[in-house]
Amino acid sequence: MFETVLGLYNYWIVIVLMMAGFYTVIARGNLAKKVIGLNIFQTSVFLMYITMGAVEGGTAPIVSEEATVYSNPLPSVLILTAIVVGVATTAVGLALVVRIREAFGTLEEDEVLALEHRMDRGA
Amino acid sequence: MEQVIDIVLLAFMVVTALAMIALRNLFAVVMLSGIFSLLSASMFVLMDAVDVAFTEAAVGAGISTVLMLGTLALTARAERTPRRNSLLPLAVVVVTGAALIYGTLDMPHFGDPQAPIHQHVAPRYIEDSPREVGPPNMVTSVLASYRGYDTLGETTVIFTAGIGVLVLLGARVDRRRCNAQAARKDAGEGRS
């Protein structure tokens, strides 16, 4: 039982973090905060991949004389790519936030929707 | 010992994430997100993914934080207190989380060398990449050689994102310039 908890602890924390990010995205109206929530979600996925790649008693996957067991290099590669792509998408999201704020004067989702509704009826 | 560090760091991350949800001051939230990235970089070092830790510390804790601070400078600092009911999102999150945790129950345990992920492809990278590609760092070999197309795709995504940001924010500068010109013209006409 104790062993199971220790063995799966990383995955459980990853899920808690993932749900924290998810909650921020769906429960918060502020658009900038939504982007931050997406970032938390993203980081939790990175942690999950790296957790899967770790090997007990392993070393970083760099060839050396003393090392006998290496951790899996593949998740590291995938997550390296994902981190950089993640920042690129965050930048686009934040640029959209800036534009929305300029067009509507607010970052709160419900106020933006109300303004849009009024514009639609006005037109 | 490693297990203790692992548990403590992950607990810190949960506390940071919860504080980020609770705080309304977006400046504080952005600072906490920097701390969150740094904690995750430490976790990557602990789990032998040093290249990922470098990238996360530079890109996640550095560039993301700067981008968010820039956004805050252009927009608002504080979040309004919510008017809507947050019980439904909470229920959705709890149910999804419970389902995911149920899904982890038959996962291989942390660090298990017999896990399926370590049986295929990875042994080839570990054993042959120093001879086939050259660099002692296997992550570099895989990134630049075996999965080089991935990296090419990544640069394409970054290029596209850069164009997207330029289009979104470049339009502002143009419009501001037009407005300034129009104002100058109006002022000139007013004088004559």
Chai-1 contact restraints between the chains, C-beta under 6 A:
chainA,res_idxA,chainB,res_idxB,connection_type,confidence,min_distance_angstrom,max_distance_angstrom,comment,restraint_id
A,G7,B,H109,contact,1.0,0.0,6.0,A-B,restraint_1
A,G7,B,F110,contact,1.0,0.0,6.0,A-B,restraint_2
A,L8,B,T104,contact,1.0,0.0,6.0,A-B,restraint_3
A,N10,B,F110,contact,1.0,0.0,6.0,A-B,restraint_4
A,Y11,B,T104,contact,1.0,0.0,6.0,A-B,restraint_5
A,I13,B,L10,contact,1.0,0.0,6.0,A-B,restraint_6
A,I15,B,G97,contact,1.0,0.0,6.0,A-B,restraint_7
A,I15,B,L100,contact,1.0,0.0,6.0,A-B,restraint_8
A,I15,B,I101,contact,1.0,0.0,6.0,A-B,restraint_9
A,V16,B,V14,contact,1.0,0.0,6.0,A-B,restraint_10
A,L17,B,A17,contact,1.0,0.0,6.0,A-B,restraint_11
A,M19,B,V93,contact,1.0,0.0,6.0,A-B,restraint_12
A,M19,B,G97,contact,1.0,0.0,6.0,A-B,restraint_13
A,A20,B,A17,contact,1.0,0.0,6.0,A-B,restraint_14
A,F22,B,V93,contact,1.0,0.0,6.0,A-B,restraint_15
A,Y23,B,P89,contact,1.0,0.0,6.0,A-B,restraint_16
A,Y23,B,V93,contact,1.0,0.0,6.0,A-B,restraint_17
A,T24,B,I21,contact,1.0,0.0,6.0,A-B,restraint_18
A,I26,B,P89,contact,1.0,0.0,6.0,A-B,restraint_19
A,A27,B,S86,contact,1.0,0.0,6.0,A-B,restraint_20
A,A27,B,P89,contact,1.0,0.0,6.0,A-B,restraint_21
A,N30,B,E79,contact,1.0,0.0,6.0,A-B,restraint_22
A,A32,B,L26,contact,1.0,0.0,6.0,A-B,restraint_23
A,K33,B,E79,contact,1.0,0.0,6.0,A-B,restraint_24
A,I36,B,V29,contact,1.0,0.0,6.0,A-B,restraint_25
A,I36,B,S33,contact,1.0,0.0,6.0,A-B,restraint_26
A,I40,B,A17,contact,1.0,0.0,6.0,A-B,restraint_27
A,T43,B,S40,contact,1.0,0.0,6.0,A-B,restraint_28
A,I50,B,F44,contact,1.0,0.0,6.0,A-B,restraint_29
A,I50,B,M47,contact,1.0,0.0,6.0,A-B,restraint_30
A,I50,B,A49,contact,1.0,0.0,6.0,A-B,restraint_31
A,M52,B,I117,contact,1.0,0.0,6.0,A-B,restraint_32
A,A54,B,M47,contact,1.0,0.0,6.0,A-B,restraint_33
A,A54,B,D48,contact,1.0,0.0,6.0,A-B,restraint_34
A,A54,B,G111,contact,1.0,0.0,6.0,A-B,restraint_35
A,V55,B,G111,contact,1.0,0.0,6.0,A-B,restraint_36
A,V55,B,P113,contact,1.0,0.0,6.0,A-B,restraint_37
A,E56,B,G111,contact,1.0,0.0,6.0,A-B,restraint_38
A,G58,B,D48,contact,1.0,0.0,6.0,A-B,restraint_39
A,A60,B,D48,contact,1.0,0.0,6.0,A-B,restraint_40
A,A60,B,V50,contact,1.0,0.0,6.0,A-B,restraint_41
A,P61,B,M138,contact,1.0,0.0,6.0,A-B,restraint_42
A,P61,B,V139,contact,1.0,0.0,6.0,A-B,restraint_43
A,I62,B,P136,contact,1.0,0.0,6.0,A-B,restraint_44
A,I62,B,N137,contact,1.0,0.0,6.0,A-B,restraint_45
A,V63,B,P130,contact,1.0,0.0,6.0,A-B,restraint_46
A,V63,B,P136,contact,1.0,0.0,6.0,A-B,restraint_47
A,Y70,B,I126,contact,1.0,0.0,6.0,A-B,restraint_48
A,S71,B,D48,contact,1.0,0.0,6.0,A-B,restraint_49
A,N72,B,H118,contact,1.0,0.0,6.0,A-B,restraint_50
A,N72,B,A122,contact,1.0,0.0,6.0,A-B,restraint_51
A,P73,B,Y125,contact,1.0,0.0,6.0,A-B,restraint_52
A,P73,B,M138,contact,1.0,0.0,6.0,A-B,restraint_53
A,P73,B,V139,contact,1.0,0.0,6.0,A-B,restraint_54
A,P73,B,V142,contact,1.0,0.0,6.0,A-B,restraint_55
A,L74,B,A122,contact,1.0,0.0,6.0,A-B,restraint_56
A,S76,B,A49,contact,1.0,0.0,6.0,A-B,restraint_57
A,S76,B,D51,contact,1.0,0.0,6.0,A-B,restraint_58
A,S76,B,V52,contact,1.0,0.0,6.0,A-B,restraint_59
A,S76,B,V139,contact,1.0,0.0,6.0,A-B,restraint_60
A,V77,B,V139,contact,1.0,0.0,6.0,A-B,restraint_61
A,V77,B,V142,contact,1.0,0.0,6.0,A-B,restraint_62
A,V77,B,L143,contact,1.0,0.0,6.0,A-B,restraint_63
A,V77,B,R147,contact,1.0,0.0,6.0,A-B,restraint_64
A,I79,B,V52,contact,1.0,0.0,6.0,A-B,restraint_65
A,L80,B,D51,contact,1.0,0.0,6.0,A-B,restraint_66
A,L80,B,V52,contact,1.0,0.0,6.0,A-B,restraint_67
A,L80,B,T55,contact,1.0,0.0,6.0,A-B,restraint_68
A,T81,B,D150,contact,1.0,0.0,6.0,A-B,restraint_69
A,T81,B,E154,contact,1.0,0.0,6.0,A-B,restraint_70
A,I83,B,T55,contact,1.0,0.0,6.0,A-B,restraint_71
A,I83,B,E56,contact,1.0,0.0,6.0,A-B,restraint_72
A,I83,B,V59,contact,1.0,0.0,6.0,A-B,restraint_73
A,V84,B,E154,contact,1.0,0.0,6.0,A-B,restraint_74
A,V85,B,E154,contact,1.0,0.0,6.0,A-B,restraint_75
A,V85,B,V157,contact,1.0,0.0,6.0,A-B,restraint_76
A,V87,B,V59,contact,1.0,0.0,6.0,A-B,restraint_77
A,V87,B,I63,contact,1.0,0.0,6.0,A-B,restraint_78
A,V87,B,S64,contact,1.0,0.0,6.0,A-B,restraint_79
A,A88,B,V157,contact,1.0,0.0,6.0,A-B,restraint_80
A,A88,B,I158,contact,1.0,0.0,6.0,A-B,restraint_81
A,A88,B,A161,contact,1.0,0.0,6.0,A-B,restraint_82
A,T90,B,S64,contact,1.0,0.0,6.0,A-B,restraint_83
A,A91,B,L67,contact,1.0,0.0,6.0,A-B,restraint_84
A,A91,B,A161,contact,1.0,0.0,6.0,A-B,restraint_85
A,A91,B,V165,contact,1.0,0.0,6.0,A-B,restraint_86
A,V92,B,A161,contact,1.0,0.0,6.0,A-B,restraint_87
A,V92,B,G164,contact,1.0,0.0,6.0,A-B,restraint_88
A,V92,B,V165,contact,1.0,0.0,6.0,A-B,restraint_89
A,L94,B,L67,contact,1.0,0.0,6.0,A-B,restraint_90
A,L94,B,T71,contact,1.0,0.0,6.0,A-B,restraint_91
A,A95,B,V165,contact,1.0,0.0,6.0,A-B,restraint_92
A,A95,B,L168,contact,1.0,0.0,6.0,A-B,restraint_93
A,A95,B,L169,contact,1.0,0.0,6.0,A-B,restraint_94
A,V97,B,T71,contact,1.0,0.0,6.0,A-B,restraint_95
A,V98,B,T71,contact,1.0,0.0,6.0,A-B,restraint_96
A,V98,B,L74,contact,1.0,0.0,6.0,A-B,restraint_97
A,R99,B,L168,contact,1.0,0.0,6.0,A-B,restraint_98
A,R101,B,T75,contact,1.0,0.0,6.0,A-B,restraint_99
A,L107,B,T75,contact,1.0,0.0,6.0,A-B,restraint_100
A,L107,B,A76,contact,1.0,0.0,6.0,A-B,restraint_101
A,E108,B,R80,contact,1.0,0.0,6.0,A-B,restraint_102
